[in-house]
């Protein structure tokens, strides 16, 4: 009798955990921002930075400020408008809300043809040590990968890599240069 009771309570707990997990996944997919690892994205200082439209030309010629769809570059043959670069705040691996629409468009494009592949290249500015920046670049690439996975892109279609501070998009030590270097490039 006791074994049956323990099995029943284990089963009930398993069902409850599965239900809570399913609800959490659905809520995170419906949210305005994808922050799946809040500890990894905690800012080191309280600075806030904004990129103005005048500062907005980044690595792949993408627009940093404004609507995420304005950040996308049209591919040849009128394929879907896909986002090329996702920018991040200082010492953060949280996908900013203005990039969600572009990520959703890219997810639809990749999900439409499972043979399509994408490499997510994580980058940082030059501040900090090499090991730290490699880890932060990887966290940024993984944040975009998780965002795409939540939207239905197969794990086999994506590869997340980090270049840390090794491939700067812009040379310079001012905040505008740093802001354009904190990015994930989506390479097809």
HELIX and SHEET records of a PDB file:
HELIX    1   1 UNK A    2  UNK A   30  1                                  29    
HELIX    2   2 UNK A   53  UNK A   55  5                                   3    
HELIX    3   3 UNK A   68  UNK A   71  5                                   4    
HELIX    4   4 UNK A   76  UNK A   78  5                                   3    
HELIX    5   5 UNK A   97  UNK A   99  5                                   3    
HELIX    6   6 UNK A  100  UNK A  112  1                                  13    
HELIX    7   7 UNK A  130  UNK A  150  1                                  21    
HELIX    8   8 UNK A  155  UNK A  157  5                                   3    
HELIX    9   9 UNK A  175  UNK A  181  1                                   7    
SHEET    1   A 2 UNK A  72  UNK A  74  0                                        
SHEET    2   A 2 UNK A  81  UNK A  83 -1                                        
SHEET    1   B 4 UNK A  85  UNK A  87  0                                        
SHEET    2   B 4 UNK A 183  UNK A 187 -1                                        
SHEET    3   B 4 UNK A 118  UNK A 123 -1                                        
SHEET    4   B 4 UNK A 158  UNK A 164  1                                        
END                                                                             
